Amino acid sequence: MRNDEKNNYRKALVEVEAVINSLNEDEYKKIPQNLINQINENKDNNYIYEYNKELSLDAWIFMPETKALLYNILKRYLFTDKQKCILADRERLQALQIEKEKSQKYNMEDIFRANRKSSEK
């Protein structure tokens, strides 16, 4: 991991900690204490995440690394089984869409056709 990536990750942990600390007690208890300890131990103690407690979490602005970490925490510890199924379906559809776009972009017939036309000229 590059130094700037590591620094962003450590800053993201500060943002993740702010979100975790804003959870209600029942949700907070679902997150393993060892994970909370790791976040606390590895976060950037010099980074201050400023947010408005009056706003809903949806309105908070996060780094991309924070979003990825929160996504995994939600998926692993906070989502219900039904939410996990919905999420799995959505991820599967997104993966299929990406593969479809790749297939269209890198269609072998089109590539060979373009090569043949350029070699015929």
Phi and psi in radians as a Rosetta constraint file:
Dihedral C 1 N 2 CA 2 C 2 CIRCULARHARMONIC -1.183 0.35
Dihedral N 2 CA 2 C 2 N 3 CIRCULARHARMONIC 2.797 0.35
Dihedral C 2 N 3 CA 3 C 3 CIRCULARHARMONIC -1.045 0.35
Dihedral N 3 CA 3 C 3 N 4 CIRCULARHARMONIC -0.765 0.35
Dihedral C 3 N 4 CA 4 C 4 CIRCULARHARMONIC -1.177 0.35
Dihedral N 4 CA 4 C 4 N 5 CIRCULARHARMONIC -0.602 0.35
Dihedral C 4 N 5 CA 5 C 5 CIRCULARHARMONIC -1.153 0.35
Dihedral N 5 CA 5 C 5 N 6 CIRCULARHARMONIC -0.725 0.35
Dihedral C 5 N 6 CA 6 C 6 CIRCULARHARMONIC -1.120 0.35
Dihedral N 6 CA 6 C 6 N 7 CIRCULARHARMONIC -0.716 0.35
Dihedral C 6 N 7 CA 7 C 7 CIRCULARHARMONIC -1.128 0.35
Dihedral N 7 CA 7 C 7 N 8 CIRCULARHARMONIC -0.726 0.35
Dihedral C 7 N 8 CA 8 C 8 CIRCULARHARMONIC -1.116 0.35
Dihedral N 8 CA 8 C 8 N 9 CIRCULARHARMONIC -0.704 0.35
Dihedral C 8 N 9 CA 9 C 9 CIRCULARHARMONIC -1.083 0.35
Dihedral N 9 CA 9 C 9 N 10 CIRCULARHARMONIC -0.772 0.35
Dihedral C 9 N 10 CA 10 C 10 CIRCULARHARMONIC -1.154 0.35
Dihedral N 10 CA 10 C 10 N 11 CIRCULARHARMONIC -0.622 0.35
Dihedral C 10 N 11 CA 11 C 11 CIRCULARHARMONIC -1.216 0.35
Dihedral N 11 CA 11 C 11 N 12 CIRCULARHARMONIC -0.680 0.35
Dihedral C 11 N 12 CA 12 C 12 CIRCULARHARMONIC -1.067 0.35
Dihedral N 12 CA 12 C 12 N 13 CIRCULARHARMONIC -0.606 0.35
Dihedral C 12 N 13 CA 13 C 13 CIRCULARHARMONIC -1.109 0.35
Dihedral N 13 CA 13 C 13 N 14 CIRCULARHARMONIC -0.554 0.35
Dihedral C 13 N 14 CA 14 C 14 CIRCULARHARMONIC -1.123 0.35
Dihedral N 14 CA 14 C 14 N 15 CIRCULARHARMONIC -0.757 0.35
Dihedral C 14 N 15 CA 15 C 15 CIRCULARHARMONIC -1.175 0.35
Dihedral N 15 CA 15 C 15 N 16 CIRCULARHARMONIC -0.700 0.35
Dihedral C 15 N 16 CA 16 C 16 CIRCULARHARMONIC -1.083 0.35
Dihedral N 16 CA 16 C 16 N 17 CIRCULARHARMONIC -0.750 0.35
Dihedral C 16 N 17 CA 17 C 17 CIRCULARHARMONIC -1.056 0.35
Dihedral N 17 CA 17 C 17 N 18 CIRCULARHARMONIC -0.687 0.35
Dihedral C 17 N 18 CA 18 C 18 CIRCULARHARMONIC -1.075 0.35
Dihedral N 18 CA 18 C 18 N 19 CIRCULARHARMONIC -0.717 0.35
Dihedral C 18 N 19 CA 19 C 19 CIRCULARHARMONIC -1.166 0.35
Dihedral N 19 CA 19 C 19 N 20 CIRCULARHARMONIC -0.819 0.35
Dihedral C 19 N 20 CA 20 C 20 CIRCULARHARMONIC -1.040 0.35
Dihedral N 20 CA 20 C 20 N 21 CIRCULARHARMONIC -0.718 0.35
Dihedral C 20 N 21 CA 21 C 21 CIRCULARHARMONIC -1.212 0.35
Dihedral N 21 CA 21 C 21 N 22 CIRCULARHARMONIC -0.308 0.35
Dihedral C 21 N 22 CA 22 C 22 CIRCULARHARMONIC -1.567 0.35
Dihedral N 22 CA 22 C 22 N 23 CIRCULARHARMONIC -0.106 0.35
Dihedral C 22 N 23 CA 23 C 23 CIRCULARHARMONIC -1.235 0.35
Dihedral N 23 CA 23 C 23 N 24 CIRCULARHARMONIC 2.700 0.35
Dihedral C 23 N 24 CA 24 C 24 CIRCULARHARMONIC -1.252 0.35
Dihedral N 24 CA 24 C 24 N 25 CIRCULARHARMONIC 2.905 0.35
Dihedral C 24 N 25 CA 25 C 25 CIRCULARHARMONIC -1.048 0.35
Dihedral N 25 CA 25 C 25 N 26 CIRCULARHARMONIC -0.712 0.35
Dihedral C 25 N 26 CA 26 C 26 CIRCULARHARMONIC -1.101 0.35
Dihedral N 26 CA 26 C 26 N 27 CIRCULARHARMONIC -0.761 0.35
Dihedral C 26 N 27 CA 27 C 27 CIRCULARHARMONIC -1.195 0.35
Dihedral N 27 CA 27 C 27 N 28 CIRCULARHARMONIC -0.715 0.35
Dihedral C 27 N 28 CA 28 C 28 CIRCULARHARMONIC -1.017 0.35
Dihedral N 28 CA 28 C 28 N 29 CIRCULARHARMONIC -0.713 0.35
Dihedral C 28 N 29 CA 29 C 29 CIRCULARHARMONIC -1.179 0.35
Dihedral N 29 CA 29 C 29 N 30 CIRCULARHARMONIC -0.329 0.35
Dihedral C 29 N 30 CA 30 C 30 CIRCULARHARMONIC -1.298 0.35
Dihedral N 30 CA 30 C 30 N 31 CIRCULARHARMONIC -0.350 0.35
Dihedral C 30 N 31 CA 31 C 31 CIRCULARHARMONIC -1.545 0.35
Dihedral N 31 CA 31 C 31 N 32 CIRCULARHARMONIC 2.199 0.35
Dihedral C 31 N 32 CA 32 C 32 CIRCULARHARMONIC -1.030 0.35
Dihedral N 32 CA 32 C 32 N 33 CIRCULARHARMONIC 2.429 0.35
Dihedral C 32 N 33 CA 33 C 33 CIRCULARHARMONIC -1.065 0.35
Dihedral N 33 CA 33 C 33 N 34 CIRCULARHARMONIC -0.614 0.35
Dihedral C 33 N 34 CA 34 C 34 CIRCULARHARMONIC -1.128 0.35
Dihedral N 34 CA 34 C 34 N 35 CIRCULARHARMONIC -0.557 0.35
Dihedral C 34 N 35 CA 35 C 35 CIRCULARHARMONIC -1.193 0.35
Dihedral N 35 CA 35 C 35 N 36 CIRCULARHARMONIC -0.766 0.35
Dihedral C 35 N 36 CA 36 C 36 CIRCULARHARMONIC -1.074 0.35
Dihedral N 36 CA 36 C 36 N 37 CIRCULARHARMONIC -0.708 0.35
Dihedral C 36 N 37 CA 37 C 37 CIRCULARHARMONIC -1.114 0.35
Dihedral N 37 CA 37 C 37 N 38 CIRCULARHARMONIC -0.735 0.35
Dihedral C 37 N 38 CA 38 C 38 CIRCULARHARMONIC -1.111 0.35
Dihedral N 38 CA 38 C 38 N 39 CIRCULARHARMONIC -0.697 0.35
Dihedral C 38 N 39 CA 39 C 39 CIRCULARHARMONIC -1.064 0.35
Dihedral N 39 CA 39 C 39 N 40 CIRCULARHARMONIC -0.824 0.35
Dihedral C 39 N 40 CA 40 C 40 CIRCULARHARMONIC -1.104 0.35
Dihedral N 40 CA 40 C 40 N 41 CIRCULARHARMONIC -0.676 0.35
Dihedral C 40 N 41 CA 41 C 41 CIRCULARHARMONIC -1.279 0.35
Dihedral N 41 CA 41 C 41 N 42 CIRCULARHARMONIC -0.526 0.35
Dihedral C 41 N 42 CA 42 C 42 CIRCULARHARMONIC -1.820 0.35
Dihedral N 42 CA 42 C 42 N 43 CIRCULARHARMONIC -0.080 0.35
Dihedral C 42 N 43 CA 43 C 43 CIRCULARHARMONIC -1.245 0.35
Dihedral N 43 CA 43 C 43 N 44 CIRCULARHARMONIC 2.832 0.35
Dihedral C 43 N 44 CA 44 C 44 CIRCULARHARMONIC -1.470 0.35
Dihedral N 44 CA 44 C 44 N 45 CIRCULARHARMONIC 1.859 0.35
Dihedral C 44 N 45 CA 45 C 45 CIRCULARHARMONIC -1.228 0.35
Dihedral N 45 CA 45 C 45 N 46 CIRCULARHARMONIC -0.207 0.35
Dihedral C 45 N 46 CA 46 C 46 CIRCULARHARMONIC -1.633 0.35
Dihedral N 46 CA 46 C 46 N 47 CIRCULARHARMONIC -0.222 0.35
Dihedral C 46 N 47 CA 47 C 47 CIRCULARHARMONIC -1.534 0.35
Dihedral N 47 CA 47 C 47 N 48 CIRCULARHARMONIC 2.286 0.35
Dihedral C 47 N 48 CA 48 C 48 CIRCULARHARMONIC -1.983 0.35
Dihedral N 48 CA 48 C 48 N 49 CIRCULARHARMONIC 2.095 0.35
Dihedral C 48 N 49 CA 49 C 49 CIRCULARHARMONIC -1.612 0.35
Dihedral N 49 CA 49 C 49 N 50 CIRCULARHARMONIC 2.047 0.35
Dihedral C 49 N 50 CA 50 C 50 CIRCULARHARMONIC -1.759 0.35
Dihedral N 50 CA 50 C 50 N 51 CIRCULARHARMONIC 2.248 0.35
Dihedral C 50 N 51 CA 51 C 51 CIRCULARHARMONIC -2.603 0.35
Dihedral N 51 CA 51 C 51 N 52 CIRCULARHARMONIC 2.826 0.35
Dihedral C 51 N 52 CA 52 C 52 CIRCULARHARMONIC -1.718 0.35
Dihedral N 52 CA 52 C 52 N 53 CIRCULARHARMONIC 1.959 0.35
Dihedral C 52 N 53 CA 53 C 53 CIRCULARHARMONIC -1.107 0.35
Dihedral N 53 CA 53 C 53 N 54 CIRCULARHARMONIC -0.334 0.35
Dihedral C 53 N 54 CA 54 C 54 CIRCULARHARMONIC -1.311 0.35
Dihedral N 54 CA 54 C 54 N 55 CIRCULARHARMONIC -0.404 0.35
Dihedral C 54 N 55 CA 55 C 55 CIRCULARHARMONIC -1.451 0.35
Dihedral N 55 CA 55 C 55 N 56 CIRCULARHARMONIC 2.709 0.35
Dihedral C 55 N 56 CA 56 C 56 CIRCULARHARMONIC -1.273 0.35
Dihedral N 56 CA 56 C 56 N 57 CIRCULARHARMONIC 2.802 0.35
Dihedral C 56 N 57 CA 57 C 57 CIRCULARHARMONIC -0.990 0.35
Dihedral N 57 CA 57 C 57 N 58 CIRCULARHARMONIC -0.553 0.35
Dihedral C 57 N 58 CA 58 C 58 CIRCULARHARMONIC -1.052 0.35
Dihedral N 58 CA 58 C 58 N 59 CIRCULARHARMONIC -0.471 0.35
Dihedral C 58 N 59 CA 59 C 59 CIRCULARHARMONIC -1.579 0.35
Dihedral N 59 CA 59 C 59 N 60 CIRCULARHARMONIC -0.164 0.35
Dihedral C 59 N 60 CA 60 C 60 CIRCULARHARMONIC -1.224 0.35
Dihedral N 60 CA 60 C 60 N 61 CIRCULARHARMONIC 2.570 0.35
Dihedral C 60 N 61 CA 61 C 61 CIRCULARHARMONIC -1.795 0.35
Dihedral N 61 CA 61 C 61 N 62 CIRCULARHARMONIC 2.184 0.35
Dihedral C 61 N 62 CA 62 C 62 CIRCULARHARMONIC -2.111 0.35
Dihedral N 62 CA 62 C 62 N 63 CIRCULARHARMONIC 2.690 0.35
Dihedral C 62 N 63 CA 63 C 63 CIRCULARHARMONIC -1.213 0.35
Dihedral N 63 CA 63 C 63 N 64 CIRCULARHARMONIC 2.698 0.35
Dihedral C 63 N 64 CA 64 C 64 CIRCULARHARMONIC -0.998 0.35
Dihedral N 64 CA 64 C 64 N 65 CIRCULARHARMONIC -0.648 0.35
Dihedral C 64 N 65 CA 65 C 65 CIRCULARHARMONIC -1.112 0.35
Dihedral N 65 CA 65 C 65 N 66 CIRCULARHARMONIC -0.641 0.35
Dihedral C 65 N 66 CA 66 C 66 CIRCULARHARMONIC -1.126 0.35
Dihedral N 66 CA 66 C 66 N 67 CIRCULARHARMONIC -0.777 0.35
Dihedral C 66 N 67 CA 67 C 67 CIRCULARHARMONIC -1.035 0.35
Dihedral N 67 CA 67 C 67 N 68 CIRCULARHARMONIC -0.735 0.35
Dihedral C 67 N 68 CA 68 C 68 CIRCULARHARMONIC -1.140 0.35
Dihedral N 68 CA 68 C 68 N 69 CIRCULARHARMONIC -0.766 0.35
Dihedral C 68 N 69 CA 69 C 69 CIRCULARHARMONIC -1.125 0.35
Dihedral N 69 CA 69 C 69 N 70 CIRCULARHARMONIC -0.780 0.35
Dihedral C 69 N 70 CA 70 C 70 CIRCULARHARMONIC -1.108 0.35
Dihedral N 70 CA 70 C 70 N 71 CIRCULARHARMONIC -0.695 0.35
Dihedral C 70 N 71 CA 71 C 71 CIRCULARHARMONIC -0.978 0.35
Dihedral N 71 CA 71 C 71 N 72 CIRCULARHARMONIC -0.811 0.35
Dihedral C 71 N 72 CA 72 C 72 CIRCULARHARMONIC -1.202 0.35
Dihedral N 72 CA 72 C 72 N 73 CIRCULARHARMONIC -0.639 0.35
Dihedral C 72 N 73 CA 73 C 73 CIRCULARHARMONIC -1.163 0.35
Dihedral N 73 CA 73 C 73 N 74 CIRCULARHARMONIC -0.787 0.35
Dihedral C 73 N 74 CA 74 C 74 CIRCULARHARMONIC -1.040 0.35
Dihedral N 74 CA 74 C 74 N 75 CIRCULARHARMONIC -0.858 0.35
Dihedral C 74 N 75 CA 75 C 75 CIRCULARHARMONIC -1.059 0.35
Dihedral N 75 CA 75 C 75 N 76 CIRCULARHARMONIC -0.712 0.35
Dihedral C 75 N 76 CA 76 C 76 CIRCULARHARMONIC -1.444 0.35
Dihedral N 76 CA 76 C 76 N 77 CIRCULARHARMONIC -0.640 0.35
Dihedral C 76 N 77 CA 77 C 77 CIRCULARHARMONIC -2.085 0.35
Dihedral N 77 CA 77 C 77 N 78 CIRCULARHARMONIC -0.460 0.35
Dihedral C 77 N 78 CA 78 C 78 CIRCULARHARMONIC -1.912 0.35
Dihedral N 78 CA 78 C 78 N 79 CIRCULARHARMONIC -0.464 0.35
Dihedral C 78 N 79 CA 79 C 79 CIRCULARHARMONIC -1.244 0.35
Dihedral N 79 CA 79 C 79 N 80 CIRCULARHARMONIC 2.556 0.35
Dihedral C 79 N 80 CA 80 C 80 CIRCULARHARMONIC -1.330 0.35
Dihedral N 80 CA 80 C 80 N 81 CIRCULARHARMONIC 2.944 0.35
Dihedral C 80 N 81 CA 81 C 81 CIRCULARHARMONIC -1.043 0.35
Dihedral N 81 CA 81 C 81 N 82 CIRCULARHARMONIC -0.678 0.35
Dihedral C 81 N 82 CA 82 C 82 CIRCULARHARMONIC -1.126 0.35
Dihedral N 82 CA 82 C 82 N 83 CIRCULARHARMONIC -0.752 0.35
Dihedral C 82 N 83 CA 83 C 83 CIRCULARHARMONIC -1.117 0.35
Dihedral N 83 CA 83 C 83 N 84 CIRCULARHARMONIC -0.652 0.35
Dihedral C 83 N 84 CA 84 C 84 CIRCULARHARMONIC -1.126 0.35
Dihedral N 84 CA 84 C 84 N 85 CIRCULARHARMONIC -0.680 0.35
Dihedral C 84 N 85 CA 85 C 85 CIRCULARHARMONIC -1.143 0.35
Dihedral N 85 CA 85 C 85 N 86 CIRCULARHARMONIC -0.766 0.35
Dihedral C 85 N 86 CA 86 C 86 CIRCULARHARMONIC -1.075 0.35
Dihedral N 86 CA 86 C 86 N 87 CIRCULARHARMONIC -0.761 0.35
Dihedral C 86 N 87 CA 87 C 87 CIRCULARHARMONIC -1.101 0.35
Dihedral N 87 CA 87 C 87 N 88 CIRCULARHARMONIC -0.758 0.35
Dihedral C 87 N 88 CA 88 C 88 CIRCULARHARMONIC -1.072 0.35
Dihedral N 88 CA 88 C 88 N 89 CIRCULARHARMONIC -0.719 0.35
Dihedral C 88 N 89 CA 89 C 89 CIRCULARHARMONIC -1.102 0.35
Dihedral N 89 CA 89 C 89 N 90 CIRCULARHARMONIC -0.758 0.35
Dihedral C 89 N 90 CA 90 C 90 CIRCULARHARMONIC -1.112 0.35
Dihedral N 90 CA 90 C 90 N 91 CIRCULARHARMONIC -0.762 0.35
Dihedral C 90 N 91 CA 91 C 91 CIRCULARHARMONIC -1.103 0.35
Dihedral N 91 CA 91 C 91 N 92 CIRCULARHARMONIC -0.697 0.35
Dihedral C 91 N 92 CA 92 C 92 CIRCULARHARMONIC -1.111 0.35
Dihedral N 92 CA 92 C 92 N 93 CIRCULARHARMONIC -0.763 0.35
Dihedral C 92 N 93 CA 93 C 93 CIRCULARHARMONIC -1.129 0.35
Dihedral N 93 CA 93 C 93 N 94 CIRCULARHARMONIC -0.690 0.35
Dihedral C 93 N 94 CA 94 C 94 CIRCULARHARMONIC -1.126 0.35
Dihedral N 94 CA 94 C 94 N 95 CIRCULARHARMONIC -0.717 0.35
Dihedral C 94 N 95 CA 95 C 95 CIRCULARHARMONIC -1.119 0.35
Dihedral N 95 CA 95 C 95 N 96 CIRCULARHARMONIC -0.730 0.35
Dihedral C 95 N 96 CA 96 C 96 CIRCULARHARMONIC -1.099 0.35
Dihedral N 96 CA 96 C 96 N 97 CIRCULARHARMONIC -0.714 0.35
Dihedral C 96 N 97 CA 97 C 97 CIRCULARHARMONIC -1.109 0.35
Dihedral N 97 CA 97 C 97 N 98 CIRCULARHARMONIC -0.740 0.35
Dihedral C 97 N 98 CA 98 C 98 CIRCULARHARMONIC -1.086 0.35
Dihedral N 98 CA 98 C 98 N 99 CIRCULARHARMONIC -0.774 0.35
Dihedral C 98 N 99 CA 99 C 99 CIRCULARHARMONIC -1.113 0.35
Dihedral N 99 CA 99 C 99 N 100 CIRCULARHARMONIC -0.674 0.35
Dihedral C 99 N 100 CA 100 C 100 CIRCULARHARMONIC -1.111 0.35
Dihedral N 100 CA 100 C 100 N 101 CIRCULARHARMONIC -0.771 0.35
Dihedral C 100 N 101 CA 101 C 101 CIRCULARHARMONIC -1.112 0.35
Dihedral N 101 CA 101 C 101 N 102 CIRCULARHARMONIC -0.709 0.35
Dihedral C 101 N 102 CA 102 C 102 CIRCULARHARMONIC -1.107 0.35
Dihedral N 102 CA 102 C 102 N 103 CIRCULARHARMONIC -0.753 0.35
Dihedral C 102 N 103 CA 103 C 103 CIRCULARHARMONIC -1.071 0.35
Dihedral N 103 CA 103 C 103 N 104 CIRCULARHARMONIC -0.718 0.35
Dihedral C 103 N 104 CA 104 C 104 CIRCULARHARMONIC -1.216 0.35
Dihedral N 104 CA 104 C 104 N 105 CIRCULARHARMONIC -0.710 0.35
Dihedral C 104 N 105 CA 105 C 105 CIRCULARHARMONIC -1.201 0.35
Dihedral N 105 CA 105 C 105 N 106 CIRCULARHARMONIC -0.677 0.35
Dihedral C 105 N 106 CA 106 C 106 CIRCULARHARMONIC -1.960 0.35
Dihedral N 106 CA 106 C 106 N 107 CIRCULARHARMONIC 0.668 0.35
Dihedral C 106 N 107 CA 107 C 107 CIRCULARHARMONIC -1.082 0.35
Dihedral N 107 CA 107 C 107 N 108 CIRCULARHARMONIC 2.071 0.35
Dihedral C 107 N 108 CA 108 C 108 CIRCULARHARMONIC -1.061 0.35
Dihedral N 108 CA 108 C 108 N 109 CIRCULARHARMONIC -0.670 0.35
Dihedral C 108 N 109 CA 109 C 109 CIRCULARHARMONIC -1.089 0.35
Dihedral N 109 CA 109 C 109 N 110 CIRCULARHARMONIC -0.736 0.35
Dihedral C 109 N 110 CA 110 C 110 CIRCULARHARMONIC -1.160 0.35
Dihedral N 110 CA 110 C 110 N 111 CIRCULARHARMONIC -0.696 0.35
Dihedral C 110 N 111 CA 111 C 111 CIRCULARHARMONIC -1.110 0.35
Dihedral N 111 CA 111 C 111 N 112 CIRCULARHARMONIC -0.825 0.35
Dihedral C 111 N 112 CA 112 C 112 CIRCULARHARMONIC -1.156 0.35
Dihedral N 112 CA 112 C 112 N 113 CIRCULARHARMONIC -0.645 0.35
Dihedral C 112 N 113 CA 113 C 113 CIRCULARHARMONIC -1.117 0.35
Dihedral N 113 CA 113 C 113 N 114 CIRCULARHARMONIC -0.761 0.35
Dihedral C 113 N 114 CA 114 C 114 CIRCULARHARMONIC -1.126 0.35
Dihedral N 114 CA 114 C 114 N 115 CIRCULARHARMONIC -0.688 0.35
Dihedral C 114 N 115 CA 115 C 115 CIRCULARHARMONIC -1.144 0.35
Dihedral N 115 CA 115 C 115 N 116 CIRCULARHARMONIC -0.724 0.35
Dihedral C 115 N 116 CA 116 C 116 CIRCULARHARMONIC -1.125 0.35
Dihedral N 116 CA 116 C 116 N 117 CIRCULARHARMONIC -0.745 0.35
Dihedral C 116 N 117 CA 117 C 117 CIRCULARHARMONIC -1.112 0.35
Dihedral N 117 CA 117 C 117 N 118 CIRCULARHARMONIC -0.733 0.35
Dihedral C 117 N 118 CA 118 C 118 CIRCULARHARMONIC -1.224 0.35
Dihedral N 118 CA 118 C 118 N 119 CIRCULARHARMONIC -0.541 0.35
Dihedral C 118 N 119 CA 119 C 119 CIRCULARHARMONIC -1.379 0.35
Dihedral N 119 CA 119 C 119 N 120 CIRCULARHARMONIC -0.422 0.35
Dihedral C 119 N 120 CA 120 C 120 CIRCULARHARMONIC -1.315 0.35
Dihedral N 120 CA 120 C 120 N 121 CIRCULARHARMONIC -0.376 0.35
